[in-house]
Amino acid sequence: MSREQQRQNVRQERESLIRDLEAIYRRAFERLTVLDLGEGSLARLTQLLLHSREGAIKPLQEEIEAPLITRAPDQS
């Protein structure tokens, strides 16, 4: 497998993981709407979920968006 193909496979896997994680968090937020929690508890739990989501997804997105450096710049 070529190096470019390996990079493409890794990118596709990261994108797939992001989609899976987003679906998990969407379901978690939907479950919150049916719980009989007080406003404060609901707000705190929502905040925790948002922080968790960001911590899980952001590193994957950053790697996808990172520029690809394939060789060192010329020293002319």
PyMOL Python script that loads the backbone (N, CA, C, O; Angstrom):
from pymol import cmd

cmd.read_pdbstr("""\
ATOM      1  N   MET A   1       0.845  -1.171   0.000  1.00  0.00           N
ATOM      2  CA  MET A   1       0.000   0.000   0.000  1.00  0.00           C
ATOM      3  C   MET A   1       0.893   1.238   0.000  1.00  0.00           C
ATOM      4  O   MET A   1       1.833   1.333   0.789  1.00  0.00           O
ATOM      5  N   SER A   2       0.598   2.175  -0.878  1.00  0.00           N
ATOM      6  CA  SER A   2       1.411   3.389  -0.974  1.00  0.00           C
ATOM      7  C   SER A   2       1.204   4.278   0.251  1.00  0.00           C
ATOM      8  O   SER A   2       0.220   4.163   0.981  1.00  0.00           O
ATOM      9  N   ARG A   3       2.152   5.146   0.435  1.00  0.00           N
ATOM     10  CA  ARG A   3       2.074   6.080   1.556  1.00  0.00           C
ATOM     11  C   ARG A   3       0.848   6.980   1.449  1.00  0.00           C
ATOM     12  O   ARG A   3       0.190   7.269   2.449  1.00  0.00           O
ATOM     13  N   GLU A   4       0.547   7.420   0.228  1.00  0.00           N
ATOM     14  CA  GLU A   4      -0.624   8.263   0.015  1.00  0.00           C
ATOM     15  C   GLU A   4      -1.910   7.502   0.339  1.00  0.00           C
ATOM     16  O   GLU A   4      -2.838   8.063   0.923  1.00  0.00           O
ATOM     17  N   GLN A   5      -1.962   6.242  -0.036  1.00  0.00           N
ATOM     18  CA  GLN A   5      -3.139   5.424   0.271  1.00  0.00           C
ATOM     19  C   GLN A   5      -3.289   5.238   1.783  1.00  0.00           C
ATOM     20  O   GLN A   5      -4.403   5.265   2.307  1.00  0.00           O
ATOM     21  N   GLN A   6      -2.181   5.052   2.471  1.00  0.00           N
ATOM     22  CA  GLN A   6      -2.215   4.926   3.925  1.00  0.00           C
ATOM     23  C   GLN A   6      -2.754   6.212   4.551  1.00  0.00           C
ATOM     24  O   GLN A   6      -3.591   6.164   5.453  1.00  0.00           O
ATOM     25  N   ARG A   7      -2.270   7.366   4.069  1.00  0.00           N
ATOM     26  CA  ARG A   7      -2.756   8.648   4.588  1.00  0.00           C
ATOM     27  C   ARG A   7      -4.254   8.800   4.355  1.00  0.00           C
ATOM     28  O   ARG A   7      -4.989   9.254   5.232  1.00  0.00           O
ATOM     29  N   GLN A   8      -4.692   8.416   3.166  1.00  0.00           N
ATOM     30  CA  GLN A   8      -6.118   8.519   2.838  1.00  0.00           C
ATOM     31  C   GLN A   8      -6.945   7.606   3.740  1.00  0.00           C
ATOM     32  O   GLN A   8      -8.019   7.995   4.199  1.00  0.00           O
ATOM     33  N   ASN A   9      -6.453   6.400   3.993  1.00  0.00           N
ATOM     34  CA  ASN A   9      -7.158   5.465   4.873  1.00  0.00           C
ATOM     35  C   ASN A   9      -7.267   6.011   6.297  1.00  0.00           C
ATOM     36  O   ASN A   9      -8.313   5.893   6.936  1.00  0.00           O
ATOM     37  N   VAL A  10      -6.193   6.602   6.782  1.00  0.00           N
ATOM     38  CA  VAL A  10      -6.205   7.176   8.129  1.00  0.00           C
ATOM     39  C   VAL A  10      -7.187   8.346   8.188  1.00  0.00           C
ATOM     40  O   VAL A  10      -7.945   8.479   9.149  1.00  0.00           O
ATOM     41  N   ARG A  11      -7.171   9.187   7.162  1.00  0.00           N
ATOM     42  CA  ARG A  11      -8.106  10.320   7.119  1.00  0.00           C
ATOM     43  C   ARG A  11      -9.554   9.828   7.122  1.00  0.00           C
ATOM     44  O   ARG A  11     -10.390  10.354   7.857  1.00  0.00           O
ATOM     45  N   GLN A  12      -9.845   8.828   6.308  1.00  0.00           N
ATOM     46  CA  GLN A  12     -11.199   8.291   6.255  1.00  0.00           C
ATOM     47  C   GLN A  12     -11.618   7.700   7.593  1.00  0.00           C
ATOM     48  O   GLN A  12     -12.769   7.839   8.007  1.00  0.00           O
ATOM     49  N   GLU A  13     -10.680   7.038   8.271  1.00  0.00           N
ATOM     50  CA  GLU A  13     -10.995   6.464   9.577  1.00  0.00           C
ATOM     51  C   GLU A  13     -11.270   7.562  10.599  1.00  0.00           C
ATOM     52  O   GLU A  13     -12.194   7.438  11.403  1.00  0.00           O
ATOM     53  N   ARG A  14     -10.487   8.629  10.578  1.00  0.00           N
ATOM     54  CA  ARG A  14     -10.732   9.753  11.490  1.00  0.00           C
ATOM     55  C   ARG A  14     -12.097  10.365  11.227  1.00  0.00           C
ATOM     56  O   ARG A  14     -12.841  10.654  12.164  1.00  0.00           O
ATOM     57  N   GLU A  15     -12.429  10.565   9.958  1.00  0.00           N
ATOM     58  CA  GLU A  15     -13.736  11.131   9.618  1.00  0.00           C
ATOM     59  C   GLU A  15     -14.866  10.209  10.067  1.00  0.00           C
ATOM     60  O   GLU A  15     -15.902  10.678  10.539  1.00  0.00           O
ATOM     61  N   SER A  16     -14.673   8.917   9.924  1.00  0.00           N
ATOM     62  CA  SER A  16     -15.668   7.948  10.370  1.00  0.00           C
ATOM     63  C   SER A  16     -15.832   7.994  11.892  1.00  0.00           C
ATOM     64  O   SER A  16     -16.952   7.946  12.400  1.00  0.00           O
ATOM     65  N   LEU A  17     -14.726   8.085  12.606  1.00  0.00           N
ATOM     66  CA  LEU A  17     -14.778   8.192  14.068  1.00  0.00           C
ATOM     67  C   LEU A  17     -15.520   9.448  14.500  1.00  0.00           C
ATOM     68  O   LEU A  17     -16.307   9.412  15.445  1.00  0.00           O
ATOM     69  N   ILE A  18     -15.271  10.558  13.811  1.00  0.00           N
ATOM     70  CA  ILE A  18     -15.966  11.805  14.139  1.00  0.00           C
ATOM     71  C   ILE A  18     -17.467  11.632  13.945  1.00  0.00           C
ATOM     72  O   ILE A  18     -18.252  12.042  14.800  1.00  0.00           O
ATOM     73  N   ARG A  19     -17.872  11.032  12.834  1.00  0.00           N
ATOM     74  CA  ARG A  19     -19.307  10.799  12.599  1.00  0.00           C
ATOM     75  C   ARG A  19     -19.905   9.920  13.682  1.00  0.00           C
ATOM     76  O   ARG A  19     -20.995  10.198  14.182  1.00  0.00           O
ATOM     77  N   ASP A  20     -19.190   8.853  14.048  1.00  0.00           N
ATOM     78  CA  ASP A  20     -19.681   7.960  15.106  1.00  0.00           C
ATOM     79  C   ASP A  20     -19.818   8.694  16.437  1.00  0.00           C
ATOM     80  O   ASP A  20     -20.823   8.544  17.132  1.00  0.00           O
ATOM     81  N   LEU A  21     -18.813   9.482  16.788  1.00  0.00           N
ATOM     82  CA  LEU A  21     -18.857  10.232  18.044  1.00  0.00           C
ATOM     83  C   LEU A  21     -19.982  11.261  18.040  1.00  0.00           C
ATOM     84  O   LEU A  21     -20.679  11.429  19.041  1.00  0.00           O
ATOM     85  N   GLU A  22     -20.158  11.946  16.915  1.00  0.00           N
ATOM     86  CA  GLU A  22     -21.248  12.917  16.837  1.00  0.00           C
ATOM     87  C   GLU A  22     -22.604  12.240  17.025  1.00  0.00           C
ATOM     88  O   GLU A  22     -23.492  12.808  17.662  1.00  0.00           O
ATOM     89  N   ALA A  23     -22.774  11.050  16.487  1.00  0.00           N
ATOM     90  CA  ALA A  23     -24.032  10.313  16.661  1.00  0.00           C
ATOM     91  C   ALA A  23     -24.230   9.926  18.125  1.00  0.00           C
ATOM     92  O   ALA A  23     -25.343  10.012  18.643  1.00  0.00           O
ATOM     93  N   ILE A  24     -23.172   9.506  18.785  1.00  0.00           N
ATOM     94  CA  ILE A  24     -23.260   9.141  20.200  1.00  0.00           C
ATOM     95  C   ILE A  24     -23.670  10.347  21.035  1.00  0.00           C
ATOM     96  O   ILE A  24     -24.556  10.247  21.884  1.00  0.00           O
ATOM     97  N   TYR A  25     -23.029  11.481  20.796  1.00  0.00           N
ATOM     98  CA  TYR A  25     -23.359  12.677  21.568  1.00  0.00           C
ATOM     99  C   TYR A  25     -24.760  13.177  21.246  1.00  0.00           C
ATOM    100  O   TYR A  25     -25.457  13.654  22.142  1.00  0.00           O
ATOM    101  N   ARG A  26     -25.189  13.082  19.998  1.00  0.00           N
ATOM    102  CA  ARG A  26     -26.548  13.485  19.632  1.00  0.00           C
ATOM    103  C   ARG A  26     -27.565  12.661  20.409  1.00  0.00           C
ATOM    104  O   ARG A  26     -28.539  13.204  20.931  1.00  0.00           O
ATOM    105  N   ARG A  27     -27.344  11.344  20.489  1.00  0.00           N
ATOM    106  CA  ARG A  27     -28.257  10.483  21.253  1.00  0.00           C
ATOM    107  C   ARG A  27     -28.240  10.838  22.731  1.00  0.00           C
ATOM    108  O   ARG A  27     -29.282  10.831  23.385  1.00  0.00           O
ATOM    109  N   ALA A  28     -27.071  11.146  23.255  1.00  0.00           N
ATOM    110  CA  ALA A  28     -26.971  11.513  24.676  1.00  0.00           C
ATOM    111  C   ALA A  28     -27.753  12.795  24.949  1.00  0.00           C
ATOM    112  O   ALA A  28     -28.463  12.884  25.951  1.00  0.00           O
ATOM    113  N   PHE A  29     -27.631  13.784  24.072  1.00  0.00           N
ATOM    114  CA  PHE A  29     -28.382  15.024  24.258  1.00  0.00           C
ATOM    115  C   PHE A  29     -29.881  14.779  24.128  1.00  0.00           C
ATOM    116  O   PHE A  29     -30.669  15.373  24.864  1.00  0.00           O
ATOM    117  N   GLU A  30     -30.276  13.927  23.220  1.00  0.00           N
ATOM    118  CA  GLU A  30     -31.700  13.606  23.075  1.00  0.00           C
ATOM    119  C   GLU A  30     -32.243  12.931  24.325  1.00  0.00           C
ATOM    120  O   GLU A  30     -33.385  13.177  24.712  1.00  0.00           O
ATOM    121  N   ARG A  31     -31.436  12.079  24.965  1.00  0.00           N
ATOM    122  CA  ARG A  31     -31.873  11.436  26.207  1.00  0.00           C
ATOM    123  C   ARG A  31     -32.068  12.454  27.320  1.00  0.00           C
ATOM    124  O   ARG A  31     -32.947  12.299  28.169  1.00  0.00           O
ATOM    125  N   LEU A  32     -31.247  13.493  27.313  1.00  0.00           N
ATOM    126  CA  LEU A  32     -31.377  14.519  28.350  1.00  0.00           C
ATOM    127  C   LEU A  32     -32.745  15.192  28.307  1.00  0.00           C
ATOM    128  O   LEU A  32     -33.267  15.610  29.340  1.00  0.00           O
ATOM    129  N   THR A  33     -33.316  15.295  27.126  1.00  0.00           N
ATOM    130  CA  THR A  33     -34.591  16.005  26.995  1.00  0.00           C
ATOM    131  C   THR A  33     -35.739  15.261  27.655  1.00  0.00           C
ATOM    132  O   THR A  33     -36.758  15.872  27.977  1.00  0.00           O
ATOM    133  N   VAL A  34     -35.601  13.974  27.861  1.00  0.00           N
ATOM    134  CA  VAL A  34     -36.701  13.206  28.459  1.00  0.00           C
ATOM    135  C   VAL A  34     -36.487  12.948  29.949  1.00  0.00           C
ATOM    136  O   VAL A  34     -37.366  12.395  30.610  1.00  0.00           O
ATOM    137  N   LEU A  35     -35.340  13.338  30.480  1.00  0.00           N
ATOM    138  CA  LEU A  35     -35.085  13.147  31.903  1.00  0.00           C
ATOM    139  C   LEU A  35     -35.792  14.235  32.706  1.00  0.00           C
ATOM    140  O   LEU A  35     -35.904  15.381  32.270  1.00  0.00           O
ATOM    141  N   ASP A  36     -36.250  13.859  33.851  1.00  0.00           N
ATOM    142  CA  ASP A  36     -36.936  14.817  34.731  1.00  0.00           C
ATOM    143  C   ASP A  36     -35.914  15.380  35.716  1.00  0.00           C
ATOM    144  O   ASP A  36     -35.929  15.059  36.904  1.00  0.00           O
ATOM    145  N   LEU A  37     -35.028  16.224  35.194  1.00  0.00           N
ATOM    146  CA  LEU A  37     -33.980  16.817  36.017  1.00  0.00           C
ATOM    147  C   LEU A  37     -34.297  18.279  36.270  1.00  0.00           C
ATOM    148  O   LEU A  37     -35.000  18.932  35.499  1.00  0.00           O
ATOM    149  N   GLY A  38     -33.767  18.759  37.349  1.00  0.00           N
ATOM    150  CA  GLY A  38     -33.892  20.183  37.613  1.00  0.00           C
ATOM    151  C   GLY A  38     -33.051  20.971  36.621  1.00  0.00           C
ATOM    152  O   GLY A  38     -32.157  20.435  35.966  1.00  0.00           O
ATOM    153  N   GLU A  39     -33.360  22.246  36.531  1.00  0.00           N
ATOM    154  CA  GLU A  39     -32.667  23.094  35.567  1.00  0.00           C
ATOM    155  C   GLU A  39     -31.157  23.120  35.802  1.00  0.00           C
ATOM    156  O   GLU A  39     -30.379  23.050  34.850  1.00  0.00           O
ATOM    157  N   GLY A  40     -30.745  23.219  37.056  1.00  0.00           N
ATOM    158  CA  GLY A  40     -29.312  23.262  37.379  1.00  0.00           C
ATOM    159  C   GLY A  40     -28.601  21.975  37.016  1.00  0.00           C
ATOM    160  O   GLY A  40     -27.514  22.005  36.439  1.00  0.00           O
ATOM    161  N   SER A  41     -29.206  20.844  37.348  1.00  0.00           N
ATOM    162  CA  SER A  41     -28.601  19.547  37.030  1.00  0.00           C
ATOM    163  C   SER A  41     -28.523  19.340  35.532  1.00  0.00           C
ATOM    164  O   SER A  41     -27.526  18.833  35.019  1.00  0.00           O
ATOM    165  N   LEU A  42     -29.563  19.728  34.836  1.00  0.00           N
ATOM    166  CA  LEU A  42     -29.596  19.580  33.391  1.00  0.00           C
ATOM    167  C   LEU A  42     -28.527  20.458  32.732  1.00  0.00           C
ATOM    168  O   LEU A  42     -27.854  20.034  31.792  1.00  0.00           O
ATOM    169  N   ALA A  43     -28.383  21.678  33.235  1.00  0.00           N
ATOM    170  CA  ALA A  43     -27.374  22.587  32.689  1.00  0.00           C
ATOM    171  C   ALA A  43     -25.968  22.042  32.919  1.00  0.00           C
ATOM    172  O   ALA A  43     -25.128  22.093  32.022  1.00  0.00           O
ATOM    173  N   ARG A  44     -25.711  21.524  34.109  1.00  0.00           N
ATOM    174  CA  ARG A  44     -24.377  20.987  34.435  1.00  0.00           C
ATOM    175  C   ARG A  44     -24.076  19.756  33.583  1.00  0.00           C
ATOM    176  O   ARG A  44     -22.972  19.623  33.054  1.00  0.00           O
ATOM    177  N   LEU A  45     -25.033  18.872  33.449  1.00  0.00           N
ATOM    178  CA  LEU A  45     -24.828  17.668  32.645  1.00  0.00           C
ATOM    179  C   LEU A  45     -24.622  18.025  31.175  1.00  0.00           C
ATOM    180  O   LEU A  45     -23.792  17.418  30.497  1.00  0.00           O
ATOM    181  N   THR A  46     -25.366  18.994  30.689  1.00  0.00           N
ATOM    182  CA  THR A  46     -25.200  19.449  29.307  1.00  0.00           C
ATOM    183  C   THR A  46     -23.806  20.019  29.101  1.00  0.00           C
ATOM    184  O   THR A  46     -23.158  19.742  28.091  1.00  0.00           O
ATOM    185  N   GLN A  47     -23.348  20.812  30.055  1.00  0.00           N
ATOM    186  CA  GLN A  47     -22.010  21.393  29.958  1.00  0.00           C
ATOM    187  C   GLN A  47     -20.937  20.307  29.957  1.00  0.00           C
ATOM    188  O   GLN A  47     -19.978  20.376  29.189  1.00  0.00           O
ATOM    189  N   LEU A  48     -21.102  19.317  30.810  1.00  0.00           N
ATOM    190  CA  LEU A  48     -20.138  18.208  30.836  1.00  0.00           C
ATOM    191  C   LEU A  48     -20.112  17.455  29.510  1.00  0.00           C
ATOM    192  O   LEU A  48     -19.044  17.095  29.016  1.00  0.00           O
ATOM    193  N   LEU A  49     -21.278  17.220  28.944  1.00  0.00           N
ATOM    194  CA  LEU A  49     -21.338  16.541  27.645  1.00  0.00           C
ATOM    195  C   LEU A  49     -20.669  17.368  26.550  1.00  0.00           C
ATOM    196  O   LEU A  49     -19.955  16.828  25.705  1.00  0.00           O
ATOM    197  N   LEU A  50     -20.904  18.677  26.569  1.00  0.00           N
ATOM    198  CA  LEU A  50     -20.278  19.537  25.561  1.00  0.00           C
ATOM    199  C   LEU A  50     -18.754  19.513  25.681  1.00  0.00           C
ATOM    200  O   LEU A  50     -18.048  19.445  24.675  1.00  0.00           O
ATOM    201  N   HIS A  51     -18.256  19.570  26.910  1.00  0.00           N
ATOM    202  CA  HIS A  51     -16.802  19.504  27.112  1.00  0.00           C
ATOM    203  C   HIS A  51     -16.246  18.151  26.671  1.00  0.00           C
ATOM    204  O   HIS A  51     -15.185  18.081  26.052  1.00  0.00           O
ATOM    205  N   SER A  52     -16.955  17.100  26.988  1.00  0.00           N
ATOM    206  CA  SER A  52     -16.534  15.759  26.604  1.00  0.00           C
ATOM    207  C   SER A  52     -16.501  15.625  25.079  1.00  0.00           C
ATOM    208  O   SER A  52     -15.555  15.078  24.512  1.00  0.00           O
ATOM    209  N   ARG A  53     -17.548  16.133  24.431  1.00  0.00           N
ATOM    210  CA  ARG A  53     -17.627  16.072  22.969  1.00  0.00           C
ATOM    211  C   ARG A  53     -16.455  16.813  22.335  1.00  0.00           C
ATOM    212  O   ARG A  53     -15.809  16.312  21.415  1.00  0.00           O
ATOM    213  N   GLU A  54     -16.195  18.007  22.839  1.00  0.00           N
ATOM    214  CA  GLU A  54     -15.088  18.796  22.292  1.00  0.00           C
ATOM    215  C   GLU A  54     -13.754  18.067  22.482  1.00  0.00           C
ATOM    216  O   GLU A  54     -12.923  18.030  21.575  1.00  0.00           O
ATOM    217  N   GLY A  55     -13.564  17.495  23.663  1.00  0.00           N
ATOM    218  CA  GLY A  55     -12.324  16.784  23.933  1.00  0.00           C
ATOM    219  C   GLY A  55     -12.150  15.537  23.084  1.00  0.00           C
ATOM    220  O   GLY A  55     -11.026  15.139  22.778  1.00  0.00           O
ATOM    221  N   ALA A  56     -13.247  14.928  22.708  1.00  0.00           N
ATOM    222  CA  ALA A  56     -13.182  13.711  21.907  1.00  0.00           C
ATOM    223  C   ALA A  56     -13.002  14.004  20.421  1.00  0.00           C
ATOM    224  O   ALA A  56     -12.275  13.290  19.731  1.00  0.00           O
ATOM    225  N   ILE A  57     -13.654  15.042  19.931  1.00  0.00           N
ATOM    226  CA  ILE A  57     -13.696  15.291  18.487  1.00  0.00           C
ATOM    227  C   ILE A  57     -12.606  16.253  18.014  1.00  0.00           C
ATOM    228  O   ILE A  57     -12.065  16.078  16.922  1.00  0.00           O
ATOM    229  N   LYS A  58     -12.282  17.247  18.802  1.00  0.00           N
ATOM    230  CA  LYS A  58     -11.337  18.278  18.362  1.00  0.00           C
ATOM    231  C   LYS A  58      -9.980  17.728  17.915  1.00  0.00           C
ATOM    232  O   LYS A  58      -9.491  18.142  16.864  1.00  0.00           O
ATOM    233  N   PRO A  59      -9.354  16.823  18.657  1.00  0.00           N
ATOM    234  CA  PRO A  59      -8.059  16.308  18.195  1.00  0.00           C
ATOM    235  C   PRO A  59      -8.150  15.583  16.840  1.00  0.00           C
ATOM    236  O   PRO A  59      -7.229  15.661  16.027  1.00  0.00           O
ATOM    237  N   LEU A  60      -9.247  14.891  16.611  1.00  0.00           N
ATOM    238  CA  LEU A  60      -9.425  14.211  15.329  1.00  0.00           C
ATOM    239  C   LEU A  60      -9.576  15.223  14.202  1.00  0.00           C
ATOM    240  O   LEU A  60      -9.005  15.040  13.127  1.00  0.00           O
ATOM    241  N   GLN A  61     -10.334  16.284  14.432  1.00  0.00           N
ATOM    242  CA  GLN A  61     -10.509  17.313  13.418  1.00  0.00           C
ATOM    243  C   GLN A  61      -9.208  18.050  13.139  1.00  0.00           C
ATOM    244  O   GLN A  61      -8.902  18.362  11.988  1.00  0.00           O
ATOM    245  N   GLU A  62      -8.451  18.326  14.179  1.00  0.00           N
ATOM    246  CA  GLU A  62      -7.184  19.036  13.995  1.00  0.00           C
ATOM    247  C   GLU A  62      -6.217  18.234  13.134  1.00  0.00           C
ATOM    248  O   GLU A  62      -5.502  18.807  12.312  1.00  0.00           O
ATOM    249  N   GLU A  63      -6.186  16.940  13.308  1.00  0.00           N
ATOM    250  CA  GLU A  63      -5.309  16.105  12.490  1.00  0.00           C
ATOM    251  C   GLU A  63      -5.751  16.097  11.035  1.00  0.00           C
ATOM    252  O   GLU A  63      -4.916  16.080  10.131  1.00  0.00           O
ATOM    253  N   ILE A  64      -7.046  16.108  10.808  1.00  0.00           N
ATOM    254  CA  ILE A  64      -7.554  16.134   9.433  1.00  0.00           C
ATOM    255  C   ILE A  64      -7.190  17.453   8.772  1.00  0.00           C
ATOM    256  O   ILE A  64      -6.829  17.486   7.596  1.00  0.00           O
ATOM    257  N   GLU A  65      -7.284  18.533   9.524  1.00  0.00           N
ATOM    258  CA  GLU A  65      -7.046  19.862   8.982  1.00  0.00           C
ATOM    259  C   GLU A  65      -5.575  20.249   8.951  1.00  0.00           C
ATOM    260  O   GLU A  65      -5.216  21.246   8.324  1.00  0.00           O
ATOM    261  N   ALA A  66      -4.721  19.484   9.611  1.00  0.00           N
ATOM    262  CA  ALA A  66      -3.300  19.812   9.673  1.00  0.00           C
ATOM    263  C   ALA A  66      -2.680  19.742   8.273  1.00  0.00           C
ATOM    264  O   ALA A  66      -2.993  18.835   7.502  1.00  0.00           O
ATOM    265  N   PRO A  67      -1.810  20.689   7.948  1.00  0.00           N
ATOM    266  CA  PRO A  67      -1.169  20.640   6.638  1.00  0.00           C
ATOM    267  C   PRO A  67      -0.225  19.440   6.556  1.00  0.00           C
ATOM    268  O   PRO A  67       0.406  19.047   7.538  1.00  0.00           O
ATOM    269  N   LEU A  68      -0.154  18.891   5.387  1.00  0.00           N
ATOM    270  CA  LEU A  68       0.699  17.734   5.158  1.00  0.00           C
ATOM    271  C   LEU A  68       2.047  18.212   4.656  1.00  0.00           C
ATOM    272  O   LEU A  68       2.125  18.859   3.611  1.00  0.00           O
ATOM    273  N   ILE A  69       3.100  17.907   5.378  1.00  0.00           N
ATOM    274  CA  ILE A  69       4.461  18.273   4.972  1.00  0.00           C
ATOM    275  C   ILE A  69       5.135  16.993   4.502  1.00  0.00           C
ATOM    276  O   ILE A  69       5.346  16.061   5.278  1.00  0.00           O
ATOM    277  N   THR A  70       5.464  16.966   3.236  1.00  0.00           N
ATOM    278  CA  THR A  70       6.036  15.737   2.680  1.00  0.00           C
ATOM    279  C   THR A  70       7.551  15.800   2.553  1.00  0.00           C
ATOM    280  O   THR A  70       8.218  14.768   2.471  1.00  0.00           O
ATOM    281  N   ARG A  71       8.097  17.025   2.538  1.00  0.00           N
ATOM    282  CA  ARG A  71       9.554  17.152   2.483  1.00  0.00           C
ATOM    283  C   ARG A  71       9.964  18.497   3.068  1.00  0.00           C
ATOM    284  O   ARG A  71       9.151  19.416   3.176  1.00  0.00           O
ATOM    285  N   ALA A  72      11.214  18.597   3.436  1.00  0.00           N
ATOM    286  CA  ALA A  72      11.717  19.838   4.015  1.00  0.00           C
ATOM    287  C   ALA A  72      11.796  20.918   2.930  1.00  0.00           C
ATOM    288  O   ALA A  72      12.016  20.604   1.761  1.00  0.00           O
ATOM    289  N   PRO A  73      11.622  22.166   3.307  1.00  0.00           N
ATOM    290  CA  PRO A  73      11.727  23.251   2.311  1.00  0.00           C
ATOM    291  C   PRO A  73      13.153  23.357   1.783  1.00  0.00           C
ATOM    292  O   PRO A  73      14.113  23.005   2.469  1.00  0.00           O
ATOM    293  N   ASP A  74      13.273  23.841   0.566  1.00  0.00           N
ATOM    294  CA  ASP A  74      14.592  24.051  -0.042  1.00  0.00           C
ATOM    295  C   ASP A  74      15.357  25.113   0.725  1.00  0.00           C
ATOM    296  O   ASP A  74      14.772  26.099   1.172  1.00  0.00           O
ATOM    297  N   GLN A  75      16.637  24.924   0.881  1.00  0.00           N
ATOM    298  CA  GLN A  75      17.487  25.869   1.607  1.00  0.00           C
ATOM    299  C   GLN A  75      18.234  26.780   0.640  1.00  0.00           C
ATOM    300  O   GLN A  75      19.439  26.974   0.799  1.00  0.00           O
ATOM    301  N   SER A  76      17.561  27.338  -0.347  1.00  0.00           N
ATOM    302  CA  SER A  76      18.177  28.186  -1.367  1.00  0.00           C
ATOM    303  C   SER A  76      18.479  29.567  -0.854  1.00  0.00           C
ATOM    304  O   SER A  76      19.000  30.401  -1.595  1.00  0.00           O
TER     305      SER A  76
END
""", "prot")
cmd.dss("prot")
cmd.show_as("cartoon", "prot")
cmd.util.cbc("prot")
cmd.orient("prot")
